[in-house]
């Protein structure tokens, strides 16, 4: 899951459904979801044993959203490789020009 540099509001985040308070970004994200369209964990009626499942599910939803936005780790890696490849081609062309111009 992507880590964000987001300040925790004083007193944390309070759920108006269950009145629970969350003091870290990770705990709040696990309960509330990654965006405002997700249902909070308390609405899904999760007990302590199911919280690990909701955490994994929230991570999967976040990763899926990144794929839909074409912002997955693989997409970023492929973009970086394409940029490296293009830079190497430019260097090679410049080297060939210098060698052909000097000869």
RAJO-V641417 format. One record per backbone hydrogen bond with DSSP energy under -1.0 kcal/mol. CO is the residue of the C=O (numbers start at 1). NH is the residue of the N-H. Records with the same first field share a line. If there is no record, write none. Layout:
# RAJO-V641417
CO: NH / NH
This chain:
# RAJO-V641417
4: 6
9: 12
13: 22
15: 19
20: 15
22: 13
24: 28
25: 29
26: 30
27: 31
28: 32
29: 33
31: 41
35: 38
40: 44
41: 46
47: 50
50: 54
51: 55
52: 56
53: 57
54: 58
55: 59
56: 60
57: 61
58: 62
59: 63
60: 64
61: 65
62: 66
63: 67
64: 68
65: 69
66: 71
67: 70
72: 76
73: 77
74: 78
75: 79
76: 80
77: 81
78: 82
79: 83
80: 84
81: 85
82: 86
83: 87
84: 88
85: 89
86: 90
87: 91
88: 92
89: 93
90: 94
91: 95
92: 96
93: 97
94: 98
95: 99
96: 100
97: 101
98: 102
99: 103
